[in-house]
Every structure is written in C-alpha cells, then in structure tokens.
Amino acid sequence: MFLGCTLILFQAMNPILASALIPGWGEHLTGHKNQARTFFIVEGALWTAYAGFKYTGTKMESSSRAFAVDHSGANPAAADAEYYDVLEDYLSADEYNLEIERDAGLYYPDDPRRQQEYIRENGYFGADAWEWDTSANRTHYWQTRRTAREHLQRASFMIGFAFINRLVSVLNVALLSGQDKVGLETREGKFGLYYKF
C-alpha cells in the first residue's frame, strides 16, 4: 500500500519540483525518457565522484596523521586540525615555539606576564611536542595532506555540480512544457528568470 501511494504521489508531482529534487525526474514525468536517462546518469556520476573523492581524501588525511605520529612523535590524541597544519611547516615543536616566543615579544613588548600567557596558549609542549626524524618524511607528510585537501575540495565541487545539474534540469523541463510559466524578465531595473506557479 505504501509503495502504491508513493508511486501515485510521484506521478502527481509537478515536473519542475521533481527535477529540483532529482534531475531527470521531471523529464521522465513529461515523457522525455532519453533526456531523463541523461540527467539520471549525470546525477549518479556526480554523487559517485563525490563519494570517491570524500572517501579518498578522508583516508589520506587519516593516513597522514598516523605517519606523523610514527615519524615525528606527534600526539595521536590531538584532534585540533591546526596542530596537524603546523606539523607541515616546522621540523619540531621547539622551532615552532621559538616563533611563538618572538610573536609574544612583538605583541606584548612591555608585559612579560602576557608574553608567557601567549606562549602557553599558542605553543606546543609536553605530549603535543614533536620532532620530525627527517626532512624527507616531513615533505612526504605535507604532500600527502595536500593531496587529501585536493580530493576533499573536489568532493565539494561535486556538490556544486549537482546543484547546477538540478538547475539545468528544471530549466529544461520548463522549456519542454512549452507553457508561459517560465520566461526571461527584462524590465527596467530587473533582469532574471521567472516561474509562475
């Protein structure tokens, strides 16, 4: 019964709204099966690519953190993303902390107490300290994280392309319907597409 009600609801849905939800659905409802198939394939490819890029980026990020723990003594319990960013740029926590000490002197030149607070708040000490065993391993870590970031960025692009796919499908269905519901508004001070419900 649920399946029957769902099918009736799908068939009764406005093709414009259907295409906004799932690109190609509006074309399917209006009888343009080949165009619908094209939009379905594009949508499936976009979400498959999204899942692939997201999975690969996440795995590479996780792998790079394990590599940092093994080759620099980084704290495996650290969850702060900035901590792992800093590991890319400095061979050791001592090197990073020296820069923090210089910054503290610049920010609070006449206030040693505030300098110490700044160093404590922004430096990495104790369990958070690290020192890379070789420069080559730090470079490998940086390259792995860079590639992970690229994959995660590509995943976010797929979401944008999915939005564009919906927009194109909506416009396509509006044009296929051949009604005056969709048009281009060019009045003085206004320019854009409109849709009359």
Order of alpha helices (4+ residues) and beta strands (2+ residues): alpha-alpha-alpha-alpha-alpha-alpha-alpha-alpha-beta-beta
